[in-house]
Amino acid sequence: MGSPFRTSHWLCIALLIQLSIPARALDMGDPAAAELELQALVQEWELAIDENPSPDAGISLGRSLQALGIVERQLGKANEAIRHLTRACELLRGDPGLPDAREALALCLQDLGQLERSEEILRDVIKAREEQSSNSLSLIDSLDHLALNLLQQGRYTEVGALLDQALDATPADQFVRRARILSHRGRLRHTLGSHAKAIEDFSAAQELGREDPELSLSIRSQRALSLLRLGHSVEGEAETRAVADKARELFHSDPIKALPYINNQGTLALSQGDPEEGKAAFSEALEIATTRLGPEHPALITHFNNLGTAEQMLGDYPAADEALQRALRLQRQLHGDGAHLRTAEILRNLARNALLMESNDSRERVDAATRSGLELLEELVLHGSERDRLNFLERFDLVSLPCIEGDAIAIANVLLASKGRLLDSMLGGLSQEPLPDWTQIQNALPPNSAFIDACRFQPLDSELGPQYGAILVTPTDLPQWIPLGSESQLLDWLSVMRERLVWQSAVIAGDQEAKAPALTLQIILKGLENEFWEPVARLLSPEVDHVAFSPDGALHFLPLAALLDSEGKPLCHRLHQVTRVASGRDLTRTSVLKRMDSAPWTVLTISDFPSPESPPEPHTLQAILSDLEPMPGTSREADSLRRLAPKDSLFLQGREVTEERMASLPDTNSVLHLGCHAFYTGPDAPSSSTALDFDESAELLRSSGLVLYRGARWDLQLPETGDDLLFPEEIAELDLKGTRLVTLSSCDSGAGTPVNGEGLLGLQRAFIQAGASEVAVALWPVSDQSTPAFMERFYQLALHSERIGQALWQTQSEYLPKATDAGFEASVLRYAPFNLSQTGPLQGGDKIDLEPLKSHRPTWPFLVLVIVAAVAARWLTKRLLRHARKDIKK
């Protein structure tokens, strides 16, 4: 028999269409017919080779087997495809077409979950294509395929680099190819929770991919899902329905191609609280996939997980468990037990289902889900970008399941393993040593002390909304888990507190017509204590007088020193110290702290700021800066500190305090004191319903800052390095290693955006990133007239004792009277906002016994004092009002 010279229609199509386009189906018209014809062609070449073997015949057989493997993969017959493609690779050895056949084999292996073997082949293919240097487009597609492989493996950092490399190498006129790569980068960003950036990529891809209907539909669907995740529900829902209708029309004869769109419809139904519709959609998708791909195909993982979620919402927990267990089994066949986002999600769903069923193995399931989430966090801490990690923490809840379970030791260890991990990575704190457990925290505590580790979590009944709780660790007892109040209660109390502070400031300014809010500060501060401190205080022994407190969420905004017990006694009168830490791990740091008097200080104060040269646009940062008032009290503050500062300390004022000067501060200072304006433009409180996206809301990373001498003249056109505004990322670049204390004697310097498990994004965090050991800030605007004497006493006590946290707390106890005192509310306004965060061990000790310094300042005429105080109070009222007008999201 002679060689089969006839040209197969299907062979031509299969080999002309590059194998490197798995995201869209091969347009064969009738793949089943193609398979039959290609099988016949392979048999003819087999017979031809038997009769007359030749290298050319072997190459032709290899190409026929390659084409058959492509079609079989399209038909979902991955095992048959692998067998034929493996033989094709053997026959094509030495042929320029070998990389194409090997790439097709790698994609089939990937379909079956053999990701590591697939990755190995793809890397060899890329190397071969780089050596060939004849088809750059094939190389680009191979890079894209490797990126998708690694995306499935959860190796997100490598994925981003490969996709960027592929995109950079793709010619501008390759519209469809660029669209495909952009869509894959969007998938990566969506996976990491960066939904705003994902939408940007999907929108750009959609513009480029209009020539390919299937690709365009896929991109529209992915974009709609990101819109939904971002909270843009109206647009996302409309687009999801439109895409689903288009998919039914486009894939009427081949319904398996409509699976992603059916799934998305089900996801939308769940988000709208319709689990019945969701279950119907997921069941339909599962039936189509099982019929076409078989019961063990990896593509079924998503369908089973989704179906389990719908069954859980319907209250059919056994059915949910069955679906989720099947999803987990297939996922582990695909990825093993390693860190992977989808594995962590399935384990979390299974654990929640066990809690709902009150299953005997609920604790084991919670432990498994928690371990998986922490492994994933560790991977992102080591390899992800800051925004990747922040977005992950906003969306992947690591603490709620242990909190629902109520195992105090488990909760304590989860908080130690997760809280502040991102900040640790920025501080270079990622050592090879294992993370501490609660026993190491216990051993680090001095006598008569306690550590309170607070957290925000979602209860099993989602209708209750986010709740708060705390772990109590003492030097002698096992950890205890203490439920606290709800987030809605906390936000309500903080809102009415802000209103009352605004009114109190107006009264001090002389506004006799200001209408008093219904609730007094005494009632508010007792309410906050009852819900968020007293449940813990009940369990503290009478001997405890030093406490380290690690807040979470809106608990960062608690004025702890002023919280009142039932007798009207402020907390600062009941304890020697409450200081803040980002995580319990801070208490185990062993670095030697520099003494405050062991090196010079740097004291920077600004009394007046040059005004803007032109009127600003309203409701902008420029408008806020243009409204800054003079701060004459900072000169008095500097004079007070001059009396206490060590020899050779540096005092700069006014025009000397610039961004350039800040960048060249002495690196040997023990103290950095800043008396200037600060600003905060972000939300006053977290939302209970919508997770933050730090790509869509990138301005949150720059929502706070310090205003130096020329800062009021800030303009977007100015170079950032000389605008005299210090944003957090610029502060973090300062070299403050060895600086013991940074004090921000500035309004709102303690404000920031809460991130689950990571504290506040703001100035306090930035100075700790820069290397400072302890940072003192203010939670709300303070008067520069009352602050100098307060700061003088604080520094006097700190110098004498070297216990800085206790010195600040004790200063507050001296300045804050009991609630029955007539001046209580004014004192809270002036002295309660200060708090200190530290990154070292908790220092215990008795009350600091030291008489105040006698003032050497001249006695001002009484009238001048009244005028100055009134001006300051009016300015303070304006600052507080600005905050009061912000909507506190509920």
Secondary structure by P-SEA (a helix, b strand, c coil): ccccccccaaaaaaaaccccccccccccccaaaaaaaaaaaaaaaaaaaaacccaaaaaaaaaaaaaaaaaaaaacaaaaaaaaaaaaaaaaccccaaaaaaaaaaaaaaaacaaaaaaaaaaaaaaaaaaacccaaaaaaaaaaaaaaaaaacccaaaaaaaaaaaaaccccaaaaaaaaaaaaaaaaaaacaaaaaaaaaaaaaaaccccaaaaaaaaaaaaaaaaaacccaaaaaaaaaaaaaaaaacccccccaaaaaaaaaaaaaaaccaaaaaaaaaaaaaaaaaccccccccaaaaaaaaaaaaaaacaaaaaaaaaaaaaaaaaacccccccaaaaaaaaaaaaaaaaacccaaaaaaaaaaaaaaaaaaaaaacccaaaaaaaaacccccaaaaaaccaaaaaaaaaaccaaaaaaaaccccccccccaaaaaaaccccbbbbbbbccccccccccbbbbbbbbcccccbbbbbbbcaaaaaaaaaaaaaaaaaaaaaaacccccccccccaaaaaaaaaacccaaaaaaccccccbbbbbbcccccccccccccccccccccccccbbbbbccccccccccbbbbcccbbbbbbbbccccccccccccccaaaaaaacccccaaaaaaaaaaaccccbbbbbccccccaaaaacccccccbbbbbbbbbbcccccccccbbbbccccccccccbbbbccccccccccccccccccccaaaaaacccccccbbbcccccccbbbbccccccccaaaaaaaacccbbbbbcccccccccaaaaaaaaaaaaaccaaaaaaaaaaaaacccccccaaaaaaaccccbbbbbcccccccccccccccccccccccaaaaaaaaaaaaaaaaaaaaaaaaccccc
